[in-house]
Amino acid sequence: MSHAAVAHEQVLEPTESPLTPESWGKLGMWVFLCADAMSFGGLLAGYGALRYGDPTWPRPSSILGIQLTALMTFLLICSSVTMVEALAAIRQGDQRGLRKFLMLTVLGGVMFLGLQAFEWNKLIFHEGQSIARNNFGATFFILTGFHGCHVFSGVVYLSTVLARAAAGAYSARENNGVEIAALYWHFVDLIWILVFTFVYLL
């Protein structure tokens, strides 16, 4: 075969697409997270506007349990760390480490939800707070409830990833599903830090 023919075949050879199925998955998650961030931004903006315009707004620290919520925040931050470790483990081909750190991440999410349920129970049945009582109750329960739904979804999502990990679906070369799940979980953690700061501390 002549050099001209070889050169012609190289020109006709299709180039690799910059968007592989793996990168499409990441792109999809980023688009979802950006849209979700706007939802949380709208809720936080609404909270701020209602609080600023209401002179009778209660001081959050007099109603909410800051120490309990600080523990919940600590649990979510720790679960983000274990999620980082899970991804690092599978990138090194450590199947056992992946399963262990995924289990710890799921456990952190379940504990967070349990403490949030405890907090809501106390506020509703002992403090008399409700979503219909005043603007504070409405914005508090909507914001924390919306975030709690995200944590619950994350626990289900990561449990599915854990089940797939137990079946050997991931490896040092094929771990895109774990990375995408990690993006979601870190987002949930970051949003909670914002909610904790604006709703509980300020």
PECORUR-V474899 format. One record per backbone hydrogen bond with DSSP energy under -1.0 kcal/mol. NH is the residue of the N-H (numbers start at 1). CO is the residue of the C=O. If there is no record, write none. Layout:
BEGIN
nh:NH co:CO
nh:NH co:CO
END
This chain:
BEGIN
nh:6 co:2
nh:7 co:3
nh:8 co:4
nh:9 co:5
nh:10 co:6
nh:11 co:7
nh:12 co:8
nh:13 co:9
nh:24 co:20
nh:25 co:21
nh:26 co:22
nh:27 co:23
nh:28 co:24
nh:29 co:25
nh:30 co:26
nh:31 co:27
nh:32 co:28
nh:33 co:29
nh:34 co:30
nh:35 co:31
nh:36 co:32
nh:37 co:33
nh:38 co:34
nh:39 co:35
nh:40 co:36
nh:41 co:37
nh:42 co:38
nh:43 co:39
nh:44 co:40
nh:45 co:41
nh:46 co:42
nh:47 co:43
nh:48 co:44
nh:49 co:45
nh:50 co:46
nh:51 co:47
nh:52 co:48
nh:53 co:49
nh:57 co:54
nh:62 co:59
nh:63 co:60
nh:64 co:60
nh:66 co:64
nh:69 co:65
nh:70 co:66
nh:71 co:67
nh:72 co:68
nh:73 co:69
nh:74 co:70
nh:75 co:71
nh:76 co:72
nh:77 co:73
nh:78 co:74
nh:79 co:75
nh:80 co:76
nh:81 co:77
nh:82 co:78
nh:83 co:79
nh:84 co:80
nh:85 co:81
nh:86 co:82
nh:87 co:83
nh:88 co:84
nh:89 co:85
nh:90 co:86
nh:91 co:87
nh:93 co:90
nh:94 co:89
nh:95 co:93
nh:98 co:94
nh:99 co:95
nh:100 co:96
nh:101 co:97
nh:102 co:98
nh:103 co:99
nh:104 co:100
nh:105 co:101
nh:106 co:102
nh:107 co:103
nh:108 co:104
nh:109 co:105
nh:110 co:106
nh:111 co:107
nh:112 co:108
nh:113 co:109
nh:114 co:110
nh:115 co:111
nh:116 co:112
nh:117 co:113
nh:118 co:114
nh:119 co:115
nh:120 co:116
nh:121 co:117
nh:122 co:118
nh:123 co:119
nh:124 co:120
nh:125 co:121
nh:126 co:122
nh:127 co:122
nh:129 co:123
nh:138 co:134
nh:139 co:135
nh:140 co:136
nh:141 co:137
nh:142 co:138
nh:143 co:139
nh:144 co:140
nh:145 co:141
nh:146 co:142
nh:147 co:143
nh:148 co:144
nh:149 co:145
nh:150 co:146
nh:151 co:147
nh:152 co:148
nh:153 co:149
nh:154 co:150
nh:155 co:151
nh:156 co:152
nh:157 co:153
nh:158 co:154
nh:159 co:155
nh:160 co:156
nh:161 co:157
nh:162 co:158
nh:163 co:159
nh:164 co:160
nh:165 co:161
nh:166 co:162
nh:167 co:163
nh:168 co:165
nh:169 co:164
nh:171 co:174
nh:179 co:175
nh:180 co:176
nh:181 co:177
nh:182 co:178
nh:183 co:179
nh:184 co:180
nh:185 co:181
nh:186 co:182
nh:187 co:183
nh:188 co:184
nh:189 co:185
nh:190 co:186
nh:191 co:187
nh:192 co:188
nh:193 co:189
nh:194 co:190
nh:195 co:191
nh:196 co:192
nh:197 co:193
nh:198 co:194
nh:199 co:195
nh:200 co:196
nh:201 co:196
nh:202 co:197
END
